[in-house]
Amino acid sequence: MLQATTNPMISLTLQDEFDAHIARQMEPQFETLSKTEDDELIIDMTQVQFIDSCGIGAIVFLYKRLKSRGKKLRLLNVNGQPRQLMTMLRINKVIPLITSAELN
């Protein structure tokens, strides 16, 4: 699921699982985020325990839309299975995976 955030640097906070079901539910929000005027979006993945190919696809979709408009995307605190999958798919070579210490 997702959660509203109070940190002005974090655009979206994902929780628990980011699978096909959640990715479909979030399509409108990702579409809105892709049109942002901010120079950079940060998705907080601290609480994400599982991601599947549809979740990865949604993030890549957002990244491509942002990049085509000269904007950046970073993923915050990606750990466990999500980090392993993103590393295996080499997503981390394209979309920066950052820690809380790197936010500033």
N, C-alpha and C positions, 0 to 999 in steps of 0.2 A: 504494500500500500504506500501512500504518500502522506506527508505531513507538511503543514504550513511552517515556514521558518521565520525566525526573528533575526537571524544573522543577515545583514544586508548583502553580504558577499555570496551567500548560498542561494541559488535560484530555486532549488528543489531538493527535498529530502525524501529518499526512498526508504522503505522499511520492509523487513522480513524477506519475502520472495518477490523477484521481478521476473515473472514468467509470462507465457503467452496470454493468459487471462488478464493479468494486471496491465500488460503492455497494450492490449486492445482497449481497456478502460481508460488508459492515459493518452491515447492518440490525440484527442482534442487539446490536452494540456501541452503535449510535446509540439503540436502544430503552433500553438500560441507562443511557446518559448522560442521556436525557430524564427519568429518575427521580432524578437526583442531588439531594442535600440541599444541595450548594454553591449559593451565591447567584449564581455566575457560572461559565460555562465558556468556555475559550479554546481554539480550534482553531488549531494552528500550521500554516500553509500555505506556509512558507518554501520547501520543496522541491517544491511542486506546480507542474508545468510545463503541465498541461492539465486542464481540467474540462469536462464536458459537461452537458447539461440534467438528466441523472439525478443527477449529483454535486450540482448546484445544488439539485435537488429534495430530496435527502437533508438538505442543510444547512438548507433552509427548513423541512422537516418537524421537524427538531430544534429550530430556533428557535421554531416555533409551539407545540410541546409545552412547551418551557421557559417561554415567555412566559405561557402559560395557568396556570402554577404560580408566576408572579411572579419567575422567574429570568431571567438575562441570558446572551447569547451574543455573543462577539466573535471576529473572525477576524484572526489575526496574520500580518503580512508577506505579504499577497496581492499578487502581482506578475505581469507578463506577461499571457498569454492569460486566466488566471483573473480577474485584475483588470479587464481589458477587458470580459469577458463580464458580470461582476457589475455593472460600471458601466453597461453598455448595458441590462441588465435592471433597473437601479436597486435592486439588492439592497443596495448600500452606503448607501442612504437609510434602510434598516430595520435592517440588521445592521452594526454598526460594524467598519470595517476599520482595524486599528491597526498600528503599527510596534513594534519592540522597545523603543524609547525610551518608549513609552506604557504599558508593562507595569506600572510601579509606580504 
